[in-house]
Amino acid sequence: MKVKHSKSTSVLLINPPQSDDELFGKYKNLAGYFIPVGLLSIAAVLKANGYTVKILDSVIEGMTFDNFREFIRSTDYDIVGITSFTNTFQNTIDAARIVREELSDALIVIGGVHVTALPVRSLNDCPDANIIVIGEGEYTLLDICEHVERHNRDFSDIQGIVYRNQSEPKTTPPRPIIKHLDELPIPAYEDIPLEKYIPDDSISKYTPCYSLFASRGCPYNCIFCSAHITMGKQPRYKSLDYFFNEIDLLIEKYNAKAFIIQDSTLLNNKKWVKTLCERLIANNYKIHWTCNARVDQVDEHILVLMKKAGCWLIEYGAESANPKSLTLLRKAFTVEQIRVAIEQTRNAGIMVACTYIIGCPGEDLNDAWHTVRFAREMATEFAMFFLPVPYPGTILYDVCQKDGGLQTNISWKDYSAVNYNNPIYVNPRIDPETFKTLPDRAVFEYYKSIKVLWYNLVKISTSNDIKRYWKAAKLLILNSNVK
């Protein structure tokens, strides 16, 4: 995309302050940080159209709200965009308030998955915000910038927003999805301190390791996920030429040794992945990468090809060993397919991580432990256990409400997958205190398994492996005192 002449309007894009305690709970010394690719993509589009843009990731900079206020007080931006997730939405509200107090004339725009799911409510919940962006933000924010540049504060012709119209929320028609991702410039990696984004050791065996996306959109109907709400159900892939330009940039300019492909499920287009792998092999890329996939998308041939192309870990959303829960969650695969995919992946020489949701609506304590026992039997290198978190806008929210377990004394901060002190949903078939401790108990029972320990110990081959397993040992100790 050719850069246009410079504009006078300046833009600040913010990831609001959030402490490591809020982000990771007791696992704060074990976790890592992902690149805010969404903000980088928006910044790249605005810069290509002549706007001055700064990205402030308050989290990676270790900012408190006092630090954040000092920074805002020292700046002068026309538009301030703030990203949001459900568990951080209170932080977004607090950041918007500080921006309004220090930059009274700034136009405050909120985007992200949370406000996309609850746009009108979000505008009401955040009194200092002027506009809510629904869905993909690149062209919506560009339209907002063009209006501000022309001193036009009538936003009624901008698609995909909720804005204040004489203090009342007004919703405009939805914006079509971006069908051709190649029309977007490469994300503005140059605008953040890439060296600070060190992912979780469990998925960054080789460093430097950077996260990126190959596609947008998910056609599946998992009731706990809101990916399709933000990015739509139609999968759209970058062309391979575009994707290779992006990874070549990260290799040549930032010394990348590994990538985390963050797509919800990379293998929606198996032909694209096959060609990606063949090109990596043919051009002798010495690069290591991980991805997410569904258990019903893999087969022996594609797994062997992915291994040859540098894939060393695949994460599967196995979710449950109970057929009734897989049906409830609309996973559209079976327990046997989970088993086969894990075995085929292991046979191909690729490590496996699995995520599980325990205590789903309709389950009792025996059902929850059945999933844990299944996970121990599969003995994948990594396993993560979560309670159901019914995010707004998902079908799971309605299911949990009908089940009678949706709590009322909650805040946005309780929508956390690492801290279940005050869970959003409490399964009425399980004792509340027992329910809260299920994930910690599951982690302890899983990683103390001799089979799991053995499969991990025989994979040690580098100093990074030793570091990763030392951290895993500390994780086990953290959970050893759970009653």
N, C-alpha and C positions, 0 to 999 in steps of 0.2 A: 504494500500500500504506500503510495507516494505521499510524503509529508507535505501538507499545505502550509500556507503562510501563517506566521505567528498571530495568535489571537490574544486579546487583552485579558480574557477571563482565566482565572487560576483555580485549580482544583486540588483539594487534599482528600485522599482516600485513606480511611482509617480502619484498622482492626483494633477495637477498644481494649483498654487494660483488662487483664484477667490474671489473677495470681496462679502459680503452679498448684496451690492447694485446690483452687476451684477447678482447674483443668484436669488434674490427675489424682487428686485425693492423696491417699497414702502411697500411691505408686509414683509420686512426683520425681523420685530419683531414678526411675526406670524408664520413663517415657521420653518421647522425642517430639519434634516439631515438623509440621508439613508446610511447604511453600504455599502462600495464599494465591494460588493460580488465578482465581477469579478476579481479584483486585489487579493482578498483573495484566490480565487480558483487557480489562476496562482501561487501564492506564495506557496500554499500547494503542488502543483505538483513539483515545483522546489526543495523545501525543502526535499520532499520524495525521490528525486533523488540525494541528497547530496550537493545541492548548498546553499550558504549563501545568504539569502534574507532579505531585509528591505523594509517595506511599508511606504511611506511618503504621508499622506493625508494632503496636504498643506491647504486645506479648513478647515478641522476640527481643525487644529492647529492654524488657524487664521493668516497664514503667508502672508506677503506682498512679492513682488518680491525681495525686498532688503533682507528680512529675508531668503528667499529661496536661494539667492545667497550665503549668509553667511553659510548656512547649506551645500550647495554643495561644497563650497570651503574647508570645513573641512572634506570632505569624499574622498574616493577613490574606485570607483566601476568600474568593467569591462564592465557591461551592464546596461544601464538605460532605463527602459520602462516607457512610458508616455501614459496615457489614454486620449481619446478625445471624445468630443461631438461637434456638429456643432456650438452651441452658445459659446463654450469655446475653439474653435480651435485656435483662436489667442493667448489665454493663453498657449496652448500647444506649439505653435511656439515660443513664448517668453521664455518658460521654456527650450525648447530644445536649444535655442541660449545660455542661461546662462550655461547650462550643457556643451556645446561645449567649451565655453570660459574658464570654470573652470576645466573641465576634458577633455582635448583635445583628449585623446586616447580612450575615452569610446565609445562603440558601442551604438548608440541611436536608440531605437525601438519605434515606435508609433502604438498604437492599439486603438480599440473602434469603435463605430457605425459610426462616421463621416468618418474616413479613410477607413472603409470597403465599404461605399457607393461611395467614390471618391478616390481610392487608388493611382492612378498615379498622379492625380492632387495634392493630399495631399503631396506626396513626393516632387513634384516641389514647392509647397507652403511653405514647411518646409525644407529649404536648409541644416539645420544641422542634419536632420534625415538620418540614414543609411538604415533603413528597415521599411516598413509598413506591419503590420500584418492584414490579411483579415479574418474576422469572429472570431470563437472561438480561444482564444489565448494560452490555456494551453500547448498543445503539440507542437505548432509552436514555442513558446518561449523556450520550452525544447530543441527542435532541434537546435535552435540558440545557446543556452548555450553549447550544446555538440560540436558544431563546434568551438566556441571560446575556449573551454577547450582543444581541439586538435590543436589549433592555425591554424584552417582552415577558411579562409575568403572567400571561394568559396561557396556561399549560393544557387547556382543554383539547388541543389537537395532538397531543403526544400519546401514543398508544402504550398501554401496559403500566399505568400508574394509578395511584390514589393520591389526590392532593387536596389541600385546604382551599375551599371556595367559600369565602366569607365565613371562615371558621368551621364550615361543615365539610365532611369528607365527600369528595366527588370521584367516582371511578370511571376511567376511560375504557374504551374497547381494548381487548387483549392484543398484545403484540405477537405477530407470527414468530415461530422459532427461526433461528438462523439456520437455514438449510445447508448452506455451503460454508463449512468452518474455515476453508482455505482463504476466504475473503477477509478473515481476521488476521492482523499482524501477529507475529510470534510474541508471546507474553513478554512484558518488560522486565526480564530477569535482572537487567542492569540497575533497576531502581530499588533493589533490596540487598541487604548484606547476606548473600547466599551462603557464605561460610558458617553462618549462625544456625542454619536450618539443618540440624542433625537429627535424622529420624530415629525412632525406637530401634534399639540394637537388634531386636528380633527380626526386623525386615531390612536392616542395613548392614549386611555381612561385609560388604565392600564399600569403601568411602574414598572420595566424596560421593554421596548418593543424593540424587535430586528427584522430586516428585513431579509428574506431569500427567496430562490426559491425552488419550488418543481419540476419544469420542465423547459425545453427549447424548443423553436420552437412554431410557430403559423400558423395554416393552413388557416387563413382567409385572405381576400384580401383588407382590409381597405386601401384606397389610400393615406392616410396621415401618415401611420405608416411604419417604417423601421425595425420592429422586425424580420421579416422573412429574411431580408437581412443579418443580423448579425448571427442569430441563426437557420435559415432555416425554412421551412414550416412544417416539420414533428415533431409533439410533442413527446418529450422524457421525461419520468418521472423517478425520482429516485424511487428505490424500497421503500416500506413502512418501511422496516427494516432500510435502510440507513437514511431515513427521520427522523425516530424516534431517531436514534442515534444522529442525528444533534440537534434536539430540546431537547433531554435529556442532551446533553452537555451544551446547552445554559441555561437550567433550573438549572442544578446541579452546574455548574461552575460560571455562570454569573447571577444567580438569576432571570432569565426571568419570567415575569408574563404574557407577551403577545407577539404575533408575527404579523408581516405584511407579508403575503405571496405575493410576488411582481410579480408573473407570470402575463403575459398580460391577460390571462383568465384561471383561475384554473380549470374550469369544462370541459376542452377539453376531459378529461377522467373521466366521472361521476362515473364509477365503482371504480376508484382509490380513488376519494373523499369520496364516500360512505364508503369504507373500512377504510379510514383514520378516519372518524367521529366515526364509530363503535368502532374502537380501542381506540380512545381518551375517549369515554364514558365508555367502558368496564374496562379500566385501571384507571378510576377516575382521569383523568388529570384536574386539576383546572387551565386551561390556557384559555386565551381569544385571539381571532385572527380575522384578517380582510383579505379580498381578493378582487380580481377583477374578474368579470364574465360578460358574455354576457346575454342580456335579454332573448334570445331564448334558453339558456342552463338550466335555472332553472325551477323547478316545486315545487308544495307544499310539496311533500314528501322529496326531498333533502334539501329544505330550513328548514323544521322542524328538520331534522336530524343534519344539520349544526348548528342550534341554540343550540340544546342539547349538541353538541360537543364543544361549546364555541365561535362560530362565532357571533360577535356582530355588524359587519358592512360589507356591500358589496358595492363596487363601480362599477357602470355600466357606460359604454361609450354609453350613450343614443344618444348623438351628435346632434340630430335635431328633431323637431316636424313637419318638412316639408318632405313629402314623396319624393319629387324630390331630396332633398339633401341627404336623406338616400340612394337613388338609386345612386346618383353621388358618394357618399363616399363608396359605395359597402358594406354597413353594412349588407345586406341580412336579415333584419328584418323590422317589421312595427312599426308604432306609437302605434298601439293597443298592440303589444307585449311589448313595453316599459311600457305602462300603467299597463298591467296585471302583469308583473314581479315586478314592484314597489309595487303594492297592495299585491301580494302574499308574498313578502319579509317582508313588514310591518306586515301582518297578522301572520307571523311566529315569530315576535318579534325581527327581525333584523333591525338595522338602515340602511338607504340607502344614498349613495352619488352618484350623477350623474354629468357627464361632458357633456358639450354642446359646439358645434362649431357654432358660429353665423356669418352671413355675408359670407357664402360659395359662390363660383362661381355660378352664376345664380340666387342668392337671391337678393331681394331688401330690403329696410328698414322694410317694413311690414312683410316680411318673417322672418327677424331676431327677431323682437319683438313677432311674433307668437310663436317662440321657447321659449322666455322668459316667455310669458304668460302660455304656457304649463307647464314649469318648476314650476311656482308659483302654478298652479293647482295641480300638483303632490306633492308639498310641502315636498320633501325629506329633511332629516335633514341637508344635505350638498349639495350644488350645485356649480359647477365651470363653468365659461364661458370663452371661448377662441376664438380668431380670427383664421382663417385658417393660419397655418404656413407650407409652402411647403418646406419640407426638401429635400436636394439633394438626388437623387436616388429614390424618391417616385413618383407615378403617379400624385399625387396632384401638384407637381412642374410643370409637363407638362400641366396639366389642367389650372393652374393659368396663365401660360405663354400664352396659347391659348386664355384665357379669356381677356387678355390685361391688367391685373392688377399686373403683376410681376414687381417689382421695380428694378432699375439698380444701384441706388446710395446707396448700402447697404454694410455692413460688416458682418463677421461671428457673431459678437456680437448682430446683429439685429435679429438673429434667436432665439428669446426669447419668452417664453409664459407668461412672467410677465411684460414686458416692450414693449409697442406698440408705442413708440414715432416715430419710423421709421420702420413701418411694412414691411415685405418682400412682401406681397401682399396687394393691396388696391382694394377692389371691385369697379369696375367702375360704378356700379349702385347706389352707396351710396356716399354722400359727404365725402371727405377724412377726414376732421376733425371730423365729426360725426362717421365715421367708426372707427377711432382710439380709441374713447371713449366708444364704445359699450360694451366691457367687464365690465368696471367699472360701467357704468350705469345699466347694467344688474344685477350685484351683489347688488347694492343699491336697485333696484326695487324688487329683490327677497327677500332679508333679512328684508325688512321693511314690508313684507306681514304679516298680522295678523295670517293667517293660518300657515305659516312657523314658526313664533315666537311661536305660541301655541304648535305645534308639538315638538319643541325643549325644551320649558320650562317644559312640562310634563315629559320629559325624565331625568331631573336633579335628580341624586341620590347619587353622590359622590362629594367630594371637587374638584376632577379633572374636573368634569362636569362644575362646577362653573368657574374654570379657563378657560376652553375651550370657554364657552359662553361669558365671559368677553372679551376674545380676538376677538371673533366674533363681539361683539359690537364695538370694536375699528376698525374692518374692515369696518363696516357699516359707521362709522364716517369718515373714510378715503375717502369713495366714495360719501359722502353726498354733496360735493361741485362740483361734476362733472357736467358740463353744457351739 
